Amino acid sequence: MANLQKDRFKTINELTEKSEYFFLDELPAYDEKAVKKHFKSATADLLTEICTGFQQLNDWKAENIQSVIDQYIESSGLKLGKVAPPIRLAATGSTNSPSIDITLELIGQPLVIKRLQAAIEFIKQNMSDQ
């Protein structure tokens, strides 16, 4: 994990602070700017479909995670730039992380699914007018 993050931060304190999502059961909060940009009411549907795909994975590896994301991109017609940020925000609380597939693999399937479900509920409760 440290190797993934080492080029992103200048100090050990910054590395530790920005990597805590790997170790917490629940995220303390979502980045407010990112929420305004990436959590819209329609995002709940995107996260629901991605979550369903993730739940069906028997082998939680980066390439399989990426395959679920790629299948969603193909079926939805959206680009990765519209799909990955909401997933990343839901899973890490921020839009800044290493590659989405590797990040999700390291967080682990049960926790990623739990966080996506929490984000879906957050969106339904807070973004109904967007």
N, C-alpha and C positions, 0 to 999 in steps of 0.2 A: 504494500500500500504506500509506503513512504517513497518508493521509487516512482510510482505514478504521480505523486504530488510534488516531488522535490523541485521541479522546474517552475512550478506555479507560484511559489511563495519565497520570500527573501529571508525570513527568520523561522526558527523552530517554533516560537510562540504562534506565529501566523499559520504555520503548517498544522499545528495541533488544533488551533481554534477552527480552522476551515476544514478539518478532517473529522470532526467529532461525529458527524452523521454516520460514519462507519460503525460507531460503537454505541450509539444511543438506541433504546427501544422506540422512543417517540421523539420526533423533532420538536425543538423548543418553539419554533415559529417559522413561517415562510417569509422569504425576502419580500417586503411590501411592493417594491418596484416591479419585481418579477411577477407577483400575483396580478397586478394591474395589467401587465402586458400579456401574460400567458394563461391565466385562469379566467376563461369566459364560460358562460353557461354550457356552450357546446363542447367544452373541454371535458366535461363529465362523461360524455359519450365516448370520446377518444380514449380516456383512461379506463373506462369500463371494458371496452373491447381489448385493449392492451392487457389489462388485468386478467381477463378470461384466457387470453392466449398464454400468459405467463403461468396461470394455474394449471394449464394442461401440459406444461413441460415436465418430463420425467428426469431430464438431465440438465441441471441448471448451470450451463456453461455459456460463456460470452457469445459464441457463434450461434447457439440456439436462441438466446435472448435477442440477438440481432435479427435472426430469422423471423421471429414474431413481429418485430418492429417493421422489417422490410415487407412482410405480408400485409400489414396494416397500411403501409404507405402505398403499396400496389392497389389494394382494394379501395382505398379512400381517394386516391389521386392527389393526396397532399405530399409535400416535400419533407425531407428529414428535418429541415429548419423549422417547420411548423409542428412536427410531431415530437422530436426529442426534448425541446425545452420544457414542455409541460410534464413529461415523464420525469425528467431530471429534477424539476422543481418539487414534484410530488414525492420523489424518493430521497432527496437530499436537503430540501428546503431552500435551495438556491439554483441558479442556472449555471453555476461555475463548478465543474467537476471534470475528472478525466473522461475518457471515452465512455459513453452511456452504457454500452454492453458490459465493459469490464467493471465499471462502477457498480452496476446492478448485481453482477456475479459476486463481487466482494461483499456487498451488503447482505446478500442471501435471499433466497426465494420467499421464505415466510415473512420476513421483515419488509421486503419490497411490496409484496401483496398487501400487507397490513397498511403500509404507508399510502399505496395507491387508493385503497378503499377509504382511508381517512381523507385524502385529498378530494375524492369524489363527493363525500359528505360535506366537506368544507365548501366546495363549489356550489353544491345544491342549496346550502344554507345561506351563502353570502353573495352569489353571483347570479341570482335569478333574473335580474333585470339587464344583464349584458349579453 
